[in-house]
Amino acid sequence: MATPQVTTRILRRLLASGVDTRAERLLARMPPADIAPLFSGLTRDEVATVVDLLFRQRRAARVLRELPSEMLPEIFEAITDERLARVLDRLEIDDLLELVEWIPEERRQTVIDLLPEQSRSELEKADLYPESSAGRVMMTNFVSLDAKMTAEEAIEALRARSDDDESILYLYVVDEMHALRGVVPIRRLVSAPPARMIRDMMIPDPVSVEADTDQEEVAKIVARYDLLAVPVTDVDGRMLGVITVDDVIDVITEEATEDMYHLAGLSEQDRVFTPAHLSIRKRLPWMLVNLGTCFLAAWVVGLFERTLEQVVALAIFMPVVAGMGGNGGTQALTVITRGIALGETEFSSAARAALKELAVGIVIGITTGIVSAGIAYLTVGSPAIGIALFLAMVVTMAVAGLLGAIVPLFLKAIHLDPALGAGVIVTTFTDVFAFFSFLGIATLLLDRMT
Amino acid sequence: MATPQVTTRILRRLLASGVDTRAERLLARMPPADIAPLFSGLTRDEVATVVDLLFRQRRAARVLRELPSEMLPEIFEAITDERLARVLDRLEIDDLLELVEWIPEERRQTVIDLLPEQSRSELEKADLYPESSAGRVMMTNFVSLDAKMTAEEAIEALRARSDDDESILYLYVVDEMHALRGVVPIRRLVSAPPARMIRDMMIPDPVSVEADTDQEEVAKIVARYDLLAVPVTDVDGRMLGVITVDDVIDVITEEATEDMYHLAGLSEQDRVFTPAHLSIRKRLPWMLVNLGTCFLAAWVVGLFERTLEQVVALAIFMPVVAGMGGNGGTQALTVITRGIALGETEFSSAARAALKELAVGIVIGITTGIVSAGIAYLTVGSPAIGIALFLAMVVTMAVAGLLGAIVPLFLKAIHLDPALGAGVIVTTFTDVFAFFSFLGIATLLLDRMT
């Protein structure tokens, strides 16, 4: 397979030559997921032409779906309101809802008004569901059956549908109130004797989610029970739609990105291809908060200015305690945050997990503390600095392990994102503890020795 | 739903009462994924009893599959070799292969020898595929068709299979050499007229992977093209097996965990529920490496001992430069590492990505540098310290951004894991640069001023 860069060069040459039919043929041969990366190498005019060519092939919508959402505003700029509305109208409601959110606010209503009445009302309905809820990611074109049908009648019903949608994996059995009663895997339908009643072959009371269930929860359920699709109902159990596993994969991927990003204090909209000025605007507020916490640590060091004046060598070992504490805290934080996301905390209680991280921190603190004290004694020849380094290391690593575990567990307990802000809290406190314990203990020991 | 803790209490009470039938009925009502978490609260004898009860229900294998692999060795201890072999024999080959790897080495061969001949030879074959390759995660019980069959004959072939395997979503069309020729989604088969030829309804030349393709690559392909299953072939295109989307979800989740863990210098086997002594053994070597890098930073500080003796206030601001640099480096590293994992680097070139992080680092360095210099000047009243802090901040943040981008991109270019070791390299170098630039510039300025 040619790299996107090479294909982009070929595509640009074809576009420049003015013979669009050759560019069109190139695009026709490529799957949507392979076309999407080409956009980032094109000028605005070229994007407009490519969207036109794809529109003729009725594939523009499918290619837009494959773009990272963060790139959409730039691409939308190259498309007129009318064309954009016609492209968006070809999408499933869940994709439509997501793409609409990325249209710049000043154009959004204009584009929505250009959509056909039916899409518009579907969009309005979907928009009522809470953010990142199941209702916003479900498809509404599922196949529903009556329990009193035979297998043959069900197959007929399926045949009557005009679309050849390969994503139909389960058929949903509903009663006269549209309440979900059971599910028939399509594979069962194929093997069933024609006269078999749906009632007798369905799986009764299947796993389902409600429309306002959080998407992360839905993803967990699908992964946990190895489902390929999960039905979505309203509070009264009436069938509303289906979430398929490909959307669940997207949710799982996004949630992992979110956790990694939050641990580093990043916003999800700050990606590899985000223009520098936008990344700066996203990162700067957090960096200023971080600057504040750094000055807090500096202030702690300042408390011991007189000790440092007497023994400058202490300044040399400050980075050791702080560096080790930061690392220990990050490790505990990563294990616990990821454990919460994966449901591993089900296999251990919060208290047990926190105590374990404390124990690990103490043992690692003792080991690395002994090594550090040895090095300090051999290099500067002061037993007091060695002892202070050892004790500070044990205290700091213990605090780092405990905080790394407790902070995300506490954030989760009060229903906040366990990763968000946890990084800055943990590293700030370990830094403060590192400097306070090391310089504090050194001050006490040096006073006693002199 | 009751929490695992509550259910464990109930289960233990039922087991203690000696009336196993009631415990058995409780377990029978629960899905395997909900039974698994109970194990961590049980004693060894209780685990043995529960495995026996599950074995009677023919569900022990399915429950073991749901346990985090890291918990398996402990559970296996409670099961005799004979029982374990009989339980494992009920698993699909991909699950069997994984579980066998977690049997303690001294028992493994004994248990394998107790497996029936067929499972043993399948296991030996699967074991030949490279680690984390497609061959190790594929199922081998797929349905293959002849292109010359009719839809009706294909349905008959499917009906003839004794298993009611819901995971069959596609049927695979092979030629007389067993080479993969096409794929028929089961939904198409259902709607097709009975006399329609398989040849005329199959999707020709479907996406497939080879048995030694890396699982991460397989997961990317499945996610990219929204597949539900992907066929696995040998180098000559002969059909060997199928990887289904539920296994792909596991791979995606594991890869994300691996990246997060590697960034923090953790081993994948170090989980929330891992006993403390094992976690310590896993983390200690890395922490000793990290200690070495901390002493490298300390050595850099030591180079400026004489400057520090003259101006102790410099020690106070050291944590500010190092803390900010560490954070900036981690942010760039997280964006690039995650971008590599998600294929976002397709949407930007490596050089563009690195230059962007450099630019972001410089701008944030200038902004936070001005603030820091102001605070330093206002608190200690030295313009030299303020200027040194400002310049060091710009240099350090620039280096942090650039290294955060270049290190993972370089590791990827030489086909190493972009996350592994990147964290320690980036934070070490930013620390070293932070101290060297801050104390070095301060030395120059102070010399000039006095």
Interface residues (C-beta under 8 A of the other chain):
Chain A: P4 Q5 P31 A33 P37 F39 S40 P68 M71 I155 L158 R159 R161 D164 D165 E166 I168 L169 P185 I186 R187 R188 L189 V190 S191 V222 A223 R224 Y225 D226 L228 V245 D246 V248 I249 D250 I252 T253 A256 T257 D259 M260 Y261 L263 A264 G265 L266 D270 R271 V272 F273 P275 A276 S279 I280 R283 L284 M287 L288 N290 L291 T293 C294 F295 A297 A298 V301 G302 E305 L308 E309 V312 A313 L314 A315 I316 F317 M318 P319 V320 A322 G323 M324 G326 N327 G328 T330 Q331 L333 T334 V335 I336 R338 G339 L342 E344 T345 E346 F347 S348 S349 A353 K356 A359 V360 V363 I364 T367 T368 V371 S372 I375 T427 D431 F435
Chain B: P4 Q5 P31 A33 P37 F39 S40 P68 M71 I155 L158 R159 R161 D164 D165 E166 I168 L169 P185 I186 R187 R188 L189 V190 S191 V222 A223 R224 Y225 D226 L228 V245 D246 V248 I249 D250 I252 T253 A256 T257 D259 M260 Y261 L263 A264 G265 L266 D270 R271 V272 F273 P275 A276 S279 I280 R283 L284 M287 L288 N290 L291 T293 C294 F295 A297 A298 V301 G302 E305 L308 E309 V312 A313 L314 A315 I316 F317 M318 P319 V320 A322 G323 M324 G326 N327 G328 T330 Q331 L333 T334 V335 I336 R338 G339 L342 E344 T345 E346 F347 S348 S349 A353 K356 A359 V360 V363 I364 T367 T368 V371 S372 I375 T427 D431 F435
